[in-house]
């Protein structure tokens, strides 16, 4: 099995419906999930300096690491996610 990271983009104030949809999705991937977490405030550091990151529809709000046979299989799991703005899927390479 390969590992894939899902990055969740976008924030809006949670409602009971949103929280229920997320709970259902987490239950649906529980057999494939390796790790998960959420983010709060952050900063971007670049050669031009440091800036605080906003908490809006462009924010990365959380992640999941799942196991799947392929990128296509990981994408299929991601498509059922109740994302706010979008979800990005990356294969995790071991170094």
Residue, then its C-alpha position, 0 to 999 in steps of 0.5 A: x500500500x502507498x500513502x497519500x496526504x489529503x490537504x483540506x483547503x477553505x474555512x467557514x464557520x462549522x454548522x451541525x450539518x458540516x460537522x455531521x458530514x465530516x464525522x460521516x466521512x472520517x468514519x468512512x475512511x477509518x480503515x484506511x487512515x494513518x494520521x489526521x490533524x488540523x491547523x490554526x494560525x500560521x506564517x509563510x516564510x520566504x526570502x522577502x520576509x515573513x507574513x501571517x497567514x489569513x484564515x479564509x477560503x485559501x487556508x490549509x485547514x487540515x490533513x489526513x494521511x491514508x493508505x491506498x493502492x494508487x493515486x486513483x484509489x486515493x482520489x476516489x476516497x477524496x471525492x466523497x469528502x465534504x470539503x469546504x473549498x477544495x482537497x488536494x491529494x499527494x502521494x507521500x514518498x519515503x526518503 
